[in-house]
């Protein structure tokens, strides 16, 4: 029996959160830096608790103008501080560090730390200093996964339903053509292949290795709800069980 965790970036002001949350296993909740605010965080946490969905922090750069998706010239110390501050913000709302299951960096922070070991180490150090039992949800094959493994932090390798991959396993930059996969049937087909075979076809046509513990759907996508519905249908059809992150990494 195959198993996969289904996660979604939420609490960012999109219209589908209430519909999506009952259909996923894990929610990455914006912590106010790139999107969201305290009211949104509280509302999203309540929806997660009501639907028994794993709560995760989704820290990003303090750049709401660009939705945290613009690369910034940041130091590891800044990334550490940003990460810790947002963990503490969400922890204050859920009333306890142990209520947060995982952490997944957002946008430019995620992509820069995927390739920059110093930034990856800063994120993992913040996790250790906040709660070493958190699971780091990060791009399969990234420097963040390397850092978590080296520092003894639990991790889950993440794949994407709606993003194109480069040959090195990185996500194709949103500024480039065909970086987003808008055909939900193609997206679902790619996810099933990643889960069952550990392979994905890169933008350039190569078959590359990928580790899939969790699959992400971006909550701000206009097709997010449709993606989640179709993924769940395809998982059932293909004998793939959706599980919480803790179960997914066993």
Secondary structure, DSSP 8 states (H G I E B T S, - for coil): -EEEEEEEEESSS-S-HHHHHTT-SEEEEE-SSSS--HHHHHHHHHHHHHTT-EEEEE---S-GGGTT-S-----HHHHHHHHHHHHHHHHHHHTSGGG--EE---HHHHHHHHH-HHHHHHHHHHHHHHHTT-EEEEETTSHHHHHHHHHT--EEEEEESSB-B-TTS-B--TTSTT-B---HHHHHHHHHHHHHHSEEE-TTS-EEE---SEEEE-TTSTTHHHHHHHHHHHHHHTTEEE--HHHHT-
